[in-house]
Amino acid sequence: MFKPNNKLDGKVHLKHTDGYGSMVDAITLSKDQGEMEKLKIWTETALDNADYIIHQLDQQDISQYEKNVNIARFYNKQINDNLKEHKKFNKKLAKKITCKVGCSACCYQHVYIADFEASNIVYEIKERGIEIDLELLDLQSKNEDHKEHEKLPHEKRKCVFLGTDNKCSIYNFRPLSCRKYFSLDDPIKCNTDTVQKIKRFQSPLAEIIQTGIMNKFEGGTLATQIKNQLIQYEIFEASQGEVD
């Protein structure tokens, strides 16, 4: 089994036509701009970051699987660093975050992930021997549409990586959608059985980074992406027999 490299540290510097550097540099360069111009600079930089990462990894003699894992490591660090800084900047609001260990209402939601995130998750569960409910994964992958997913019984909507102790078994390498999700409301409002507006702690830059990812990389629902990766690496065996 290969070991992912750490060359992509989340602070890679780019040679942009507009002269912008890394995401951090873009923040500095845009500080005196209006809000719309600032968002434009950040969005362009997020897209350039994605292009640069793809180009850099294409120069290496490694498989697409290895590339995906390293892309995931890069973005996990970039999002983590951004959220850490955003919490420091918004200390009062950050203190109101209600999420805590064992709170799992949001783990029943429909989650979209990029293909590189699925590769990284499969790599980690193989390395760590993490077992998942393949039958449930198969069922969820066949109900990919959001409305179809919501029609499933509540217990069938739970993430396959949510343990019996209501803790995430892949927390350290969880998807970006989960990584940047924080509630400022009563956690019960995240319950997918009821439709409620939720106050969220959000980082505009983290949202823009993910927008760049969604524009540059293939993706889909968590269940479908994970299942496809497991089939590709001949790990998936549906308990009821051959997979459709």
Secondary structure, 3 states (H helix, E strand, C coil): CCCCCCCCCCCCCCCCCCCCCCHHHHHHHCCCCCHHHHHHHHHHHHHHHHHHHHHHHHCCCCCHHHHHHHHHHHHHHHHHHHHHHHHHHCHHHHCCCCCCCCCCHHHHCCCEEEHHHHHHHHHHHHHHCCCCCHHHHHHHHCCCCHHHHHHCCHHHCCCCCECCCCCECCHHHCCHHHHCCCECCCHHHHCCCCCCCCCECCCHHHHHHHHHHHHHCCEEEHHHHHHHHHHHCCCCCCCCCCCC
